Amino acid sequence: MKTTINDIARVANVAKSTVSKVINDAPSISDATKEKVRAIMKELQYTPSSIATQLARQSSMNIGFIMDFERKDDFLNPFFYSLLGGAESVTFEHQYELTISNLHNRNEDFLNRYVYSKKLDGMLVNPSALNRDIVQELERLKFPYVIVGQPKEDYGVTWVDIDNIAGGKLATEHLLEQGYCKIAFLGSNPIDVISGNRMLGYHNVITSLNKSSSEDNNQYVRLSIGNEENGFIMMNELLDLPIPPDAVICVNNFVAFGALRAALSRGLQVPQQLGILTFDNYPLAPYTTPALTALDIDTFNLGVLASQVLFKKIESKTLDKLSYTLKPELIIRESTRRK
């Protein structure tokens, strides 16, 4: 039997009018009561009939780009604006508006603000703004959304991302083709999905060669916060090894710039004595001396792809479970070219 508003009121031991006010987020109801009633609504899988009707029949002509910015630097990241540009180009074609929202420290209001209120017809969502409960509720409501970036947890839903595993493989194979044989990897936080996938592609190629065991190769892997300072520190640690690497793959431009600085400070010739390759073409790779070989990550097209998938969901009213990836492009420059 379908749960009714009377059922919610009875279980919560409040008046039916109180439940209605909670649904409409009335300021006259205390936060404690709202939290209690909403928890019961979720437990009993209750969707107000007015919300269900809106979800089925109405359109806001608006999609959301939902992020969780923990640091100010995230707003200044050029890849974020490139991603937005791609998403906006598709949104404009469909005559929709694109709303950008930061959910930091406000995840508890996620569904109330955007889904139950029907302010959005669909969402592009950064994985950091989600948890399993939110994903399950979006799936139950059949609300269109696409996760932009591979989630740390496998929710079994639609996401889009750069194929970072393929990128790590492409980078390693290029260095091997150029004659390097002791290849290192400088990554970021061990729990970072992007860094982990890039390292996995690198690791898969190295271990398939059977020239060294995985244990031996681990000496050439360093992980830390992905900035210039740590790139410098990690590269120096590698160069202090009894048998230092002759090439290094860096998780981003800032780590690569630090690695290049460490190599040049020791008088090493790049690429003759040390090859340096980086993920991401911007902001630094084309402008260093020597210029850095890079795996170009096309975040504009990633935004395009994410929005195209989202509008298919909105228009077809179906929720596929597919994931979509774009392969990075290798741009070969002086920092690795030995042949």
N, C-alpha and C positions, 0 to 999 in steps of 0.2 A: 504494500500500500504506500502511496506517495505521502511523504512527510508534509504536514501543513504548518501554517503559522501558529495554530492552536497547540500543536505538538511541541513546538519550540518553547512557547510560553509556559506550558505545563512543566516541561523538564527543567526549565530555568527558574520556575517559580516566580514569574513576573507576569504582568498584564499583557494581553495581546497588543495593546497600544504601545507598550514599551518596546516590544519586538519590532513593531513597525517603525518606531523612531530610531532604533538601532540600525535598521536596514537603510534608513535615509540619513544616517549619521547626524542626528539632531544634537545640537550642542547642550541641550537640557539634560541629556543622559550622561551619567558619569562614565569615565574611562573604564572603571572596574566592571560596571554593568555591561558595557559594550563588549569588553573582552570576553566576559562570561557567556553572553548570548552568542557571539560570533563563534566561540569554540564549540558550542552545542550545535549551531547551524552546520558547522563543518563536520562534526562527528556524525550527525544524522543525514549529511549530504543533502542539505536543503538549499534550493535555489528559489528566491522569491519569484512569484509568477510574473510580476512586472518586469523583473530583470531578464527572465527567460524570454519574454516577448520581445524586449528590446534587442537581446542578443540574436534572436531569430529574424527580426523584421526591419530593424532600423540601421542606419548607417551614419556615422559621424563624419565620413569623408576625411578621416584623420588616422594616421598610423604613428606609433611611438617608437623612438629609439631610446631604450631604457638602459642606463649605465649605473654603476656604483663606483663613483670616484672617491678613492680614499686619500689621494694625494693631489695637490694642485698641479703637479707636473703632468698628470694625465690629461688635463684640459689643454695643455700646451703641446701635446704630442702631435706632430704633423700627420702621422698615420691615421689618427682619429678623424681629422678634418678631411683627409682623402676618402676615408670610409664613408663619412657623411655625404660627401659630394656624390659618390656613386649611388648611395641610397636615395638622395634627393632627386637625381636625374630620372630615376624610375618612378618615384612618387609623383613628380611633376607630370610625367606622361600619362599617368592615370587620373590626373586632376585631383589628387589628394594633397593634404597638408602633412608635413613631417614635424612631430613634436619631440623635442629632446628633453629628457628628464634625468636628474641625478637622484638615485634612491638611497644614497649613503645614510645609514642609521635610520632609515624609514621603511625597511622591508616589510614591516608588519602591515603597512597600508597599501601594499602593492595591488592587491586584488580590488580593494575598495575604491582606490583612486582611479584605476584605469579600466578594469574589467566590469565589475558590478555596476559602475556608474555609466558604462557604455560611452566613455569619452574617446575610446579608440576602437577601430575596426580590426586592428591587428598590431603586433609588436615585433620589432627587432630587439633582441635582448642579449646583453653581455652576460656570459656565464656567471660572473661574480654577483649579479643581481638576483640569482635564482637559488632555490634549494629544492629538495625532493618534494616537500609539501606543496610548494607553489606549482611545480611542474605537474603534479598529480591533479591539482584543482583545475589548471588550464586544460589538461587533457579531458577531465570530466565534463567541463563546460564546452568542450570542442571549440575553444577560442583560438583563432589563428595566431601563431607566433613562430619565429625562427630564431634559434640561438646563434649568435655571431661569434664564432670561436668555439673550438672543441671543449666541452665541459670536462672538468676533472673527474666527475662521476658519470658513469654511463646510464643516462636516463632512458635510453632507447627511443629518443625523439629526434626531430629534424635539427641539424646544425650545419653551418657552413664554415669553412676555414681554408687557410693555405695548407697545402700538403707539405708539412714540415718534415715528415719522414722522408719523402721523396727528395726534398731539398738537401737534407743531410747526406743522403746517398749520392746525389749529383755533385755536391761539394767534394766529398771524399774521392770519388772516381776521377774528378778533374785533377786533383792533386797527385793522385797515383799516375795518371797519364803524363803529367809534367815531370815525373821521375822522383817525386818525394816518396819516402818509404816509412818514416817515423812521424806519423801525423797525430797531432794533439787536438783536444777540443776544450775550449773555454766557454762554459755555460753560465747560467744564472741560477736562481733558487732551485733546489732539487725538486720541489713540488710544482714548479712552473710547467704547465703542459706544453707550451711552445718550446721551451728549452729542452724539455725531456724528449719530445718527438724529434727535434733536430739532432740531438745526441743519439737517439735510437737509429736514425738513418745512417749516421756515421759509424756507429757500433756494428751494425749489420754488415757493412762492407768490410770493415777491418777484420771481424771474426771469420768472415767467409774466405779470407785469403789463406787461413791456416798457417800464416807465417809467424804468428805469435799467439799465445793464449790470451784469453780475456783478462786473466789476472795480470799478466805482464802489461797489457795495454792500458789498464786502469791507471798506471803511473802517469799517463799522458792526459788524463782528464782532470780538470779543475772546475769547481762550481762555487759561485759566490754572487753577490749582488752585481747585476750587469751594468756597471759604470766604468768610466775611464780609469779611475784609481785602482779598482780591483783587477781590471785588465792588465795594468802595469804590474801589480803584485803577482798575479797568477802566472804571467809570462816569465817574470824573473824566477819564480819557483821552478818552472819547467827548464829554464836555461841553466839552473844550478844542478840539475840532475847529472849523474855520471855519464849517461848517454842522453843528451837533450834531443828534443824533436827537431826535425828539419822543416816542418810545416805546421800550421795551426789553423783551425776553423774557429771563428768567433761568433758568438750568439747574436751580436748586434754591433753597430758602428762604434759605439762608445768603448766597448770592450776591445774591439779591434784597434782603435786609436791608442789605447793604453798599451796594448801588446806591441804595436809598431814603435811607440816611444821607448819601450823597454829594449827592443831589439837594436834600435839605432843608438841608444845610450851605451850599449856594449860594443858598438862598432861593427855589428853584423850587417852584411849586405843582403838587402831584400830585392829580388827573390833568390839570389844565388845561394845564400847560406840558410835563409829562412823564408818560406812561403807563408803569406798571410791572406786568408780568405774570410770574408764576413757575410753574414746574413744582413739583408736590407741594403739597398743602394743609397738611400739618403738617411741622414743629412750630410754625412762626411765622406763616404767612399770615393766619389769622383775627385775630391779636392785634396786628398793627402798626397804626400811625396814619399814613395811612389803611390800612385793611385791604386786603390784596393779592388781586387777582384771581388765581385759581390753577387749574391743571389737576390735578384730584384723581386720584392714582394709587392704585388699589385693590389693594394688595398682599395683603390677606386673600383676595380672590377669585382672585388669581394663584396663591396657595398651594393653594386649592381646585381650580382648573383643573389645575395640575401634578399633584396627587395623583390626580385622577380619570383623567387620561390614563395615569398610571403603573399604576393598578390595572387598567385595560383591557388594558394590555400583559401584566401578570402573569396575568390570568385567561384571556386569549385566546392567550397564548404567541406573539404576533406582534409584529414590530417595524416599525411604520409609519414613514415618513420625513416626516411632516407637521410643520409648525410652527403654533402657536396663539398668537393675540394678543388682548389686551383693550384696548378703546379708553378713554382717559382722559375724564373728565367736566369740562367747564368750569364753574367757579364764579365768577360775575361779582360783583366788589366795587368799592369806591370808587376803588381805585387806577387803574382804566381807564374807569370809567363817565362818559362825557361826553354821552351822548344819553339 
